[in-house]
Amino acid sequence: QVQLAESGGGLVQAGGSLRLSCVASGSTLDIGSMAWFRQAPGKRRELVARITRDGRPHYSDSAKGRFTISRDNAKNTVYLQLDSLKPEDTAVYYCNADGKLPLDDYWGRGTQVTVSS
């Protein structure tokens, strides 16, 4: 089992920045790719960015050029740097990790990001 704990959310003005962190605990050696998703009120959860265990990133179109995903395997931590934030980025941001088996899929509880105009 893997447990994920996000932090770093908050209230920021448009154009500002935040850095989200997600620390994994438990069977961390089984973790493969890690990702950040977000869910705005009344909308479906969507992928923001994903990073493989060897550090290859993938971004959604909305994240390209503004957000940066990174990970530190020694610290069992994945980060999401949010720059040039817009009000439409307001959402709960969730950390996700793939485990050893195909059906192993872990989620954190989320951290709220609110961007004011």
N, C-alpha and C positions, 0 to 999 in steps of 0.2 A: 504494500500500500504506500501511496505517496500523499502527503499533505502539502497544500500550497497556501501561502499567506501573502496577500498583496498589501502594499502600503504606498503612500505618496500622493494620493488623490487630494483634491481640495478645490477651493474657489479661486479662479484667476480671471483677469480681464482678457478680453480679446487681444491677440497678439502676444500674449505671455507664454510662459513655458512651465512645464511640470516634468518631473522624473518619477515614473512609477517603478516600484521594485516588487519582485515576487520571489520569496524564499521557499525552496522545497525542502521537505524533511521526510524521513522514512526511508523507503527503498530507492534512494536517489540514483544508485548505479543502474537502475532499470529505465531511467528516463531517457527518452529519445528527443524528439522535437519538442520545443516549447513555443507557446503562442500567447498573444493577447487578443481577446475579443472584446467587443463592447455592445451594450444594449441600451438604447435610448427609450424613454417612455413611449409605449404604444408601438414599438418597432421590434423586429426580430433581432436576435443576437447575430452579430456579424464579425467576421475575421478582420483584425486590424493588421497584424503582422505575425509571422512565424519564423523561427530560427531553428536550424538543425543542430544536432549535438556538436558538429564540427564547425558551426558558426556561419552557415550560409543563410542569409535572410531572404524573406519574401514579403512583399508589402501589398496591401490592397491599394486600389487606385486612390482612395481618399487619403491614404497615409503617405504615399510616395512624395518625397521632397520635404516633408514636414516632420515626420516621426522617424525615430531610429531605434531598432531593436538590437539588443546585445545580450550576451550571457557570460557568466563567469562560472565555469563548471566546478572550480575549486571551492567556490562559495555556494554552489547550488542555487544560484540566483540568476534570474532573467530581468532585464531592465527594458523600459520603454521611455525614451526621451520624446516628449511632446513639445514641439516648437510651433510658433505662429498659430496658436490655438484660435479656433473660431467657435462661435456660439453653437454651431451644429455638431461640434465635438462633444458636447455635453452628453454624458452617459455614465453608466456603471461599467467599469473596465474590469474584465475577468482574466485571470491567468489560467492557462491550460497546459497540460503536459501529456505526452504519449508515454505509455509504459511499455513493458517488455512484450506483452501479448497484444494481438490486434484489437481486442476489446478493452484494453486497459486505457482509460481516458479519465484524467483527473482535472478537477476544477477548484479554484479558490472561491472565496465568498464575494469577492469583488471590492472595488474601491471607487467611490464616487468622484467624478471629475465634472465640475460645473464651470462653464465659461460665460462670463457676463459680457454684454455688448456695450 
